Amino acid sequence: MKKILVTGVAGFVGSKVTEMLLKNEYQVIGVDNLNDYYDVKLKLWRLNNLKKFSNFKFYKNDIEEYNFLKGIFQLHHFDAIINLAARAGVRYSLENPFIYLYTNAGGNLNLLELCKEFKVSKFILASTSSLYAGQKMPFNEDLSVNIPISPYAASKKSAEAMAYTYYYLYGIDVTILRYFTVYGPAGRPDMSIFRFIKWTAEGSPLEIFGDGSQMRDFTYIDDIAKGTIKALKPLGYEIINLGNNHPHRLFEAVKLIEKYTKRKARFKYKEFHKTDVKATWADINKAKELLNWSPEVSLEEGIKWTVEWTRDNWEWVQKIKI
């Protein structure tokens, strides 16, 4: 039974990746600091689902804490590390850029250094499509991403650069996955799909930044998790996009939410934010070639299932703070 360390295990992507690993009989050691960037009720719900598995063990702490991490590496022999712990959110990174650098770059460095010391051969880093801001679409991995337009994106670029250094110097097999607008059941409440479904269901106006014409390559959570697990194979050093390869306008998603909630949305328009991008679109040829991965879930299917999950859990989901 292979043993994997998953950081950010109570997060949206981290919990789904871990669930799939556990069902496939991996042993997973999970780490999460359960911070309150968004409502902790969601994180605890995800975590409680994972605790039902006998092959799961959880530690509450922070990847910024090097000595804590070293203690875990001393207790467990890991076959791979999947670093999904991160301070997320482009806009909030303008308010507190320091914590983004400490966690996203510094915490990642802690894990790389321990991989070197304890001879863990495989390292997966979750990165972001935010790095592609201003580039020509569809975004492919060979594009220069040296002009990040938010502290969040800059911190992820720093983590990517350090990961390459550890591949070059110490031979650690590193795969960097750039995720594109992940959504689905138990998603992040700071992301548009979760917010729009909840606001539509409760009759609150949807906050739209700009005119709503922006496009996103919305990618369903299960597709992202499957791609992440496929990346556990030896690859050397690779940066790989995981996206739906089918961008949709924001109002297309809203129309589907109206269809499946059976409610009409109302809108409150706000100024387009300087750190936002007009559109994202993943070139996934590399994922197809190296991982034999393609997304399987359409936006309509994904929103339908997300609305159903929201309805089934509405008693507590309606209390989630946005």
C-alpha positions as a printed Julia matrix, in Angstrom:
322×3 Matrix{Float64}:
   0.0    0.0     0.0
   1.62   3.24   -1.15
   1.7    6.09    1.35
   1.03   9.64    0.13
   1.27  12.92    2.02
  -1.51  15.28    0.94
  -1.31  18.84    2.23
  -4.38  21.04    2.23
  -6.35  17.85    2.76
  -9.5   19.6     3.99
  -9.49  21.94    1.0
 -11.68  21.57   -2.05
  -9.2   19.82   -4.33
  -7.26  18.19   -1.49
 -10.29  16.41   -0.05
 -11.45  15.04   -3.4
  -7.95  13.85   -4.36
  -7.65  12.17   -0.97
 -11.06  10.52   -1.24
 -10.11   9.0    -4.59
  -6.72   7.84   -3.28
  -8.33   6.2    -0.25
 -10.89   4.39   -2.4
  -7.98   3.09   -4.48
  -6.35   1.68   -1.32
  -3.56   4.22   -0.94
  -2.64   5.18    2.58
  -2.98   8.95    2.97
  -1.48  11.18    5.62
  -3.31  14.49    5.5
  -2.21  17.88    6.79
  -4.32  21.03    6.99
  -4.28  24.08    9.26
  -8.07  24.57    8.88
  -7.62  28.33    8.54
 -10.67  30.6     8.34
 -10.02  32.21    4.95
 -13.48  30.85    4.19
 -16.1   29.24    6.43
 -14.52  26.32    8.3
 -17.83  24.42    8.3
 -17.09  23.36    4.73
 -13.59  22.15    5.59
 -14.86  20.17    8.56
 -17.6   18.56    6.43
 -15.0   17.42    3.89
 -12.62  16.25    6.61
 -15.29  14.24    8.43
 -16.01  12.36    5.2
 -12.34  11.39    4.96
 -12.13  10.26    8.57
 -14.49   7.39    7.76
 -11.6    5.63    5.99
  -9.27   3.43    8.06
  -6.34   4.19    5.72
  -6.45   7.92    6.49
  -4.62   9.82    9.22
  -4.96  13.57    9.82
  -2.64  16.14   11.38
  -3.83  19.68   12.09
  -0.92  22.02   11.47
   0.65  24.33    8.93
   3.18  23.59    6.19
   4.99  26.76    7.3
   6.01  24.82   10.42
   9.2   23.05    9.33
   9.82  21.14   12.57
   6.26  19.79   12.6
   6.63  18.59    9.01
   9.98  17.0     9.76
   8.39  15.03   12.58
   5.8   13.63   10.15
   8.51  12.67    7.66
  10.35  10.88   10.48
   7.19   8.92   11.39
   6.15   7.96    7.87
   7.95   6.83    4.75
   6.23   8.61    1.87
   6.16   7.43   -1.71
   4.99  10.84   -2.92
   3.96  14.31   -1.79
   0.94  16.12   -3.24
   1.14  19.75   -2.13
  -2.36  21.19   -2.34
  -1.97  23.51    0.64
  -2.08  27.14   -0.41
  -3.4   30.53    0.46
  -5.95  31.0    -2.3
  -7.84  33.99   -3.62
  -6.48  36.61   -5.99
  -8.21  39.62   -4.42
  -7.39  38.79   -0.81
  -3.72  38.45   -1.73
  -3.65  42.23   -2.18
  -4.75  42.7     1.43
  -2.24  40.29    2.99
   0.54  39.46    0.52
   2.92  38.3     3.26
   0.92  35.22    4.2
   0.75  34.17    0.54
   4.52  34.18    0.25
   5.0   32.43    3.61
   2.64  29.55    2.75
   2.69  29.22   -1.02
   6.44  29.7    -1.45
   7.92  29.1     2.02
   5.73  26.14    2.93
   6.42  24.58   -0.45
  10.15  25.01    0.15
   9.82  23.18    3.49
   8.28  20.2     1.71
  10.9   20.15   -1.04
  13.73  20.29    1.47
  12.23  17.37    3.39
  11.77  15.41    0.17
  15.49  15.85   -0.39
  16.43  14.87    3.15
  14.12  11.83    3.35
  14.6   10.75   -0.27
  10.98  11.09   -1.41
  11.2   10.75   -5.17
   7.85  12.23   -6.35
   6.5   15.73   -5.73
   3.29  17.22   -7.16
   2.63  20.94   -6.8
  -0.77  22.49   -7.45
  -0.37  25.75   -9.34
  -2.76  28.08  -11.11
  -4.02  29.36  -14.44
  -3.75  32.87  -12.95
  -0.14  32.85  -14.13
  -1.31  33.12  -17.75
  -2.89  36.57  -17.36
  -2.44  38.61  -20.52
  -1.17  35.71  -22.65
  -2.58  34.51  -25.97
  -5.23  31.78  -25.71
  -5.47  28.86  -25.51
  -2.83  28.89  -22.8
  -0.11  26.28  -23.25
   2.63  25.43  -20.8
   5.43  26.88  -22.97
   4.15  30.44  -22.61
   6.28  32.83  -20.58
   4.58  33.51  -17.25
   6.99  36.04  -15.79
   4.52  38.9   -15.33
   2.13  37.79  -12.53
  -0.5   40.44  -11.81
  -1.34  39.5    -8.22
   0.64  38.49   -5.13
  -1.18  35.15   -5.29
   0.07  34.44   -8.81
   3.56  35.67   -7.9
   3.71  33.33   -4.9
   2.74  30.37   -7.1
   5.36  31.33   -9.67
   7.93  31.38   -6.84
   6.87  27.89   -5.79
   7.18  26.6    -9.35
  10.67  28.05   -9.73
  11.89  26.5    -6.47
  10.41  23.14   -7.44
  12.42  23.18  -10.65
  15.58  23.92   -8.62
  15.03  20.79   -6.51
  14.45  18.72   -9.62
  17.66  20.05  -11.18
  19.87  19.77   -8.11
  18.53  16.69   -6.39
  16.67  14.69   -9.03
  13.24  14.91   -7.38
  10.54  13.99   -9.91
   8.4   17.15  -10.01
   5.03  17.62  -11.69
   3.41  21.05  -11.57
  -0.31  21.11  -12.32
  -1.91  24.39  -13.34
  -5.6   24.15  -12.47
  -8.31  26.07  -14.33
 -11.36  27.39  -12.4
 -12.29  24.31  -10.39
 -15.93  23.94   -9.27
 -18.27  21.27   -7.97
 -20.0   19.95   -4.83
 -18.53  21.27   -1.55
 -16.57  23.85   -3.53
 -14.94  27.02   -2.31
 -17.47  29.68   -1.26
 -15.2   32.45   -2.55
 -15.55  31.06   -6.09
 -18.31  32.1    -8.48
 -20.21  28.81   -8.95
 -20.7   28.15   -5.23
 -21.66  31.78   -4.58
 -24.01  32.04   -7.55
 -25.86  28.83   -6.65
 -26.26  29.86   -3.02
 -27.31  33.43   -3.84
 -29.79  32.26   -6.47
 -31.27  29.66   -4.12
 -31.75  32.17   -1.3
 -32.91  35.02   -3.57
 -29.9   37.28   -3.02
 -28.41  39.28   -5.91
 -25.36  37.85   -7.67
 -22.28  40.09   -7.51
 -20.94  40.48  -11.06
 -17.57  42.16  -11.56
 -17.67  43.94  -14.91
 -20.4   43.16  -17.44
 -20.38  39.36  -17.04
 -18.9   38.73  -20.48
 -15.67  37.28  -19.04
 -14.98  33.64  -19.88
 -13.66  30.85  -17.69
 -12.5   27.33  -18.45
 -14.69  25.84  -15.7
 -13.35  22.4   -14.73
 -15.26  19.89  -12.62
 -13.64  18.75   -9.39
 -13.64  15.02  -10.18
 -11.8   15.64  -13.45
  -9.18  17.71  -11.61
  -8.72  15.04   -8.94
  -8.34  12.24  -11.5
  -5.71  14.24  -13.37
  -3.83  14.94  -10.18
  -3.65  11.25   -9.29
  -2.55  10.34  -12.82
   0.37  12.74  -12.32
   1.85  10.45   -9.65
   3.63   8.57  -12.43
   7.35   9.34  -13.06
   7.65  12.28  -15.46
  10.96  13.98  -14.66
  10.01  17.66  -14.57
   6.78  18.76  -16.22
   4.28  21.61  -16.05
   0.83  20.39  -17.13
  -2.48  22.22  -17.55
  -5.63  20.62  -16.16
  -8.62  22.42  -17.62
 -11.86  21.74  -19.44
 -10.52  23.09  -22.76
 -13.93  24.7   -23.32
 -14.32  28.22  -21.92
 -17.8   29.52  -21.13
 -19.06  33.03  -20.49
 -20.05  33.74  -16.92
 -23.68  34.26  -17.89
 -23.77  30.81  -19.52
 -23.06  29.35  -16.09
 -25.72  31.61  -14.55
 -28.35  30.39  -17.04
 -27.59  26.78  -16.08
 -27.83  27.64  -12.4
 -31.24  29.22  -13.04
 -32.3   26.09  -14.94
 -31.43  23.65  -12.17
 -32.39  25.76   -9.16
 -35.62  26.72  -10.96
 -35.13  30.28   -9.76
 -34.43  33.56  -11.53
 -31.16  35.26  -10.63
 -30.85  38.93   -9.76
 -27.66  40.92  -10.28
 -25.57  43.57   -8.58
 -22.81  44.88  -10.83
 -19.42  45.95   -9.54
 -16.32  47.39  -11.16
 -14.09  44.88  -12.96
 -11.13  44.14  -10.69
  -7.6   44.94  -11.85
  -6.31  41.48  -10.89
  -9.05  39.63  -12.79
  -8.52  38.24  -16.28
 -11.02  38.52  -19.11
 -10.78  34.89  -20.16
  -9.03  31.57  -19.48
  -8.68  28.61  -21.82
  -6.44  25.6   -21.22
  -4.48  23.86  -23.93
  -4.57  20.29  -22.59
  -2.59  18.47  -25.28
   0.21  17.82  -22.81
  -2.18  16.28  -20.27
  -3.6   14.03  -22.97
  -0.15  12.93  -24.11
   1.63  12.48  -20.77
  -1.23  11.55  -18.44
  -3.78  10.07  -20.83
  -6.17  12.57  -19.24
  -9.11  14.46  -20.69
 -12.01  16.12  -18.86
 -15.21  14.08  -18.87
 -17.79  16.35  -17.25
 -19.55  19.12  -19.19
 -20.42  22.43  -17.55
 -24.13  21.55  -17.63
 -23.58  18.17  -15.94
 -21.25  19.71  -13.37
 -23.62  22.51  -12.43
 -26.56  20.1   -12.27
 -24.67  17.89   -9.81
 -23.46  20.88   -7.8
 -26.99  22.26   -7.48
 -28.22  18.81   -6.38
 -25.49  18.62   -3.72
 -26.41  22.12   -2.51
 -30.08  21.15   -2.28
 -29.28  17.92   -0.42
 -27.13  19.8     2.11
 -29.09  23.05    2.22
 -29.84  22.85    5.96
 -26.21  23.69    6.76
 -25.01  25.11    3.43
 -27.42  28.04    3.77
 -25.48  29.05    6.92
 -22.13  29.21    5.11
 -20.74  32.73    5.19
 -19.75  34.26    1.87
